[in-house]
Amino acid sequence: MESSGYGLLKDKTGIIFGALNEASIAWSIAEAAYREGARFALSNAPVARRLGSLDILAEKTESPIFWADASSDEELEAAFSQVKEEFGQIDFIVHSIGMGINVRKKRPYDDLNYDWYHKTLDISAVSLHRIVHHAVETGALADGASVLALSYIGAQRVFSEYSEMGDAKALLESIVRALGYRLGKRRIRINSISQSPTRTVAGSGISGFDAMFEFADRIAPLGNADAESCADYAVVLLSDFTRMVTMQNLFHDGGFSTMGISDRIVEDMNDVLGTGTDE
Ligand SMILES: NC(=O)c1ccc[n+]([C@@H]2O[C@H](COP(=O)([O-])OP(=O)(O)OC[C@H]3O[C@@H](n4cnc5c(N)ncnc54)[C@H](O)[C@@H]3O)[C@@H](O)[C@H]2O)c1
């Protein structure tokens, strides 16, 4: 990509939730949005103040930070009031938030702690609903805006170690569709990107992540998509070039979702099993 960008988001304003450190997908999206001419606020949970390095990104992209826990109505309402004060009405929202509590604490899917499960669904999926709700209620979201969330193919298929996060992503994608219908009357669109396994804090919290990463990389004809390429796709979805795209879950996975098995996996399996020789 040309480092000067294409001005895809010139004159656009927004808010990006979920940049924690340089590895975060939202971090790359913020850098790409800045490159494309957008002005925006950054947001994360107050606890991320001491866990991450959002200040560095804020300085780099000349962005204010509005801290808000995405499971708190009060904090989100306050954040969108601040956004409105800073930018007036905004043109885009990026939801790049995820947290699997049972996954982190290594509770298996068939023995979930239900309080943690609720929290996982609340933080990882219901938060998208809350964010859109407060953006609309505070009058911070402009007609014709674009809302984007990050998902994973575990919403549709079983990835054994992805556990409760598969349910969270299924709910997230359903919320994208249900809100898409309602927001359409204001020409606001909402989509999710279903991204390849990516080495981030959220990604590495999943046991078996390395296997998921390597498996997908060996299956996908283009290999795994990294956070930078995801960010390039994201800015296109925030731009006017995709103004008629809504309620979609868009795979950004190097072709993984359409594959069955690849030569590379066949060779790897043959190596492990000692099969595949004619003798
Ligand atoms: N990493 C992957 O392999 C992968 C693949 C597909 C989709 N995704 C999705 O991409 C998104 C971003 O994740 P990432 O991989 O960049 O990891 P990340 O850990 O860098 O980002 C997750 C973010 O969620 C924030 N968060 C957690 N709880 C929150 C709360 N209560 N309120 C507000 N923010 C909160 C974290 O502080 C963090 O910034 C998530 O939705 C994730 O599920 C990740």
The ligand as an SDF file (V2000), in Angstrom:
LIG
                    3D

 44 48  0  0  0  0  0  0  0  0999 V2000
   -7.1270  -12.1330   16.5710 N   0  0  0  0  0  0  0  0  0  0  0  0
   -7.8620  -12.9510   15.8340 C   0  0  0  0  0  0  0  0  0  0  0  0
   -7.4430  -14.0740   15.4670 O   0  0  0  0  0  0  0  0  0  0  0  0
   -9.2190  -12.5150   15.3700 C   0  0  0  0  0  0  0  0  0  0  0  0
   -9.8260  -13.1570   14.2770 C   0  0  0  0  0  0  0  0  0  0  0  0
  -11.1000  -12.7550   13.8670 C   0  0  0  0  0  0  0  0  0  0  0  0
  -11.7560  -11.7380   14.5670 C   0  0  0  0  0  0  0  0  0  0  0  0
  -11.1400  -11.1350   15.6420 N   0  0  0  0  0  0  0  0  0  0  0  0
  -11.8620  -10.0870   16.3470 C   0  0  0  0  0  0  0  0  0  0  0  0
  -11.2070   -8.8550   16.1820 O   0  0  0  0  0  0  0  0  0  0  0  0
  -11.5940   -7.9950   17.2480 C   0  0  0  0  0  0  0  0  0  0  0  0
  -10.3480   -7.3370   17.8370 C   0  0  0  0  0  0  0  0  0  0  0  0
   -9.5500   -8.2940   18.5000 O   0  0  0  0  0  0  0  0  0  0  0  0
   -7.9750   -8.3590   18.3450 P   0  0  0  0  0  0  0  0  0  0  0  0
   -7.6550   -9.6960   17.8090 O   0  0  0  0  0  0  0  0  0  0  0  0
   -7.4600   -7.1550   17.6610 O   0  0  0  0  0  0  0  0  0  0  0  0
   -7.4730   -8.4110   19.8570 O   0  0  0  0  0  0  0  0  0  0  0  0
   -7.1920   -7.2460   20.9310 P   0  0  0  0  0  0  0  0  0  0  0  0
   -7.0550   -7.9670   22.2210 O   0  0  0  0  0  0  0  0  0  0  0  0
   -6.0730   -6.4060   20.5000 O   0  0  0  0  0  0  0  0  0  0  0  0
   -8.5490   -6.4010   20.9130 O   0  0  0  0  0  0  0  0  0  0  0  0
   -9.6650   -6.7130   21.7080 C   0  0  0  0  0  0  0  0  0  0  0  0
  -10.0810   -5.4170   22.3630 C   0  0  0  0  0  0  0  0  0  0  0  0
  -11.2850   -5.5510   23.1070 O   0  0  0  0  0  0  0  0  0  0  0  0
  -11.1620   -4.6430   24.1890 C   0  0  0  0  0  0  0  0  0  0  0  0
  -12.1240   -4.9210   25.2500 N   0  0  0  0  0  0  0  0  0  0  0  0
  -12.2210   -6.0390   26.0190 C   0  0  0  0  0  0  0  0  0  0  0  0
  -13.1900   -5.8810   26.9210 N   0  0  0  0  0  0  0  0  0  0  0  0
  -13.7300   -4.6530   26.7140 C   0  0  0  0  0  0  0  0  0  0  0  0
  -14.7660   -3.9080   27.3480 C   0  0  0  0  0  0  0  0  0  0  0  0
  -15.4710   -4.4130   28.3800 N   0  0  0  0  0  0  0  0  0  0  0  0
  -15.0330   -2.6660   26.8770 N   0  0  0  0  0  0  0  0  0  0  0  0
  -14.3420   -2.1370   25.8500 C   0  0  0  0  0  0  0  0  0  0  0  0
  -13.3550   -2.7880   25.2200 N   0  0  0  0  0  0  0  0  0  0  0  0
  -13.0520   -4.0310   25.6540 C   0  0  0  0  0  0  0  0  0  0  0  0
   -9.7210   -4.9050   24.6660 C   0  0  0  0  0  0  0  0  0  0  0  0
   -9.2470   -3.9220   25.5770 O   0  0  0  0  0  0  0  0  0  0  0  0
   -8.9990   -4.9050   23.3440 C   0  0  0  0  0  0  0  0  0  0  0  0
   -8.6130   -3.6120   22.9660 O   0  0  0  0  0  0  0  0  0  0  0  0
  -12.3810   -8.8510   18.2280 C   0  0  0  0  0  0  0  0  0  0  0  0
  -13.7670   -8.7140   17.9710 O   0  0  0  0  0  0  0  0  0  0  0  0
  -11.9290  -10.2480   17.8600 C   0  0  0  0  0  0  0  0  0  0  0  0
  -12.8410  -11.2410   18.2590 O   0  0  0  0  0  0  0  0  0  0  0  0
   -9.8880  -11.4910   16.0350 C   0  0  0  0  0  0  0  0  0  0  0  0
  1  2  1  0
  2  3  2  0
  2  4  1  0
  4  5  1  0
  4 44  2  0
  5  6  2  0
  6  7  1  0
  7  8  2  0
  8  9  1  0
  8 44  1  0
  9 10  1  0
  9 42  1  0
 10 11  1  0
 11 12  1  0
 11 40  1  0
 12 13  1  0
 13 14  1  0
 14 15  2  0
 14 16  1  0
 14 17  1  0
 17 18  1  0
 18 19  2  0
 18 20  1  0
 18 21  1  0
 21 22  1  0
 22 23  1  0
 23 24  1  0
 23 38  1  0
 24 25  1  0
 25 26  1  0
 25 36  1  0
 26 27  1  0
 26 35  1  0
 27 28  2  0
 28 29  1  0
 29 30  1  0
 29 35  2  0
 30 31  1  0
 30 32  2  0
 32 33  1  0
 33 34  2  0
 34 35  1  0
 36 37  1  0
 36 38  1  0
 38 39  1  0
 40 41  1  0
 40 42  1  0
 42 43  1  0
M  CHG  2   8   1  16  -1
M  END
$$$$
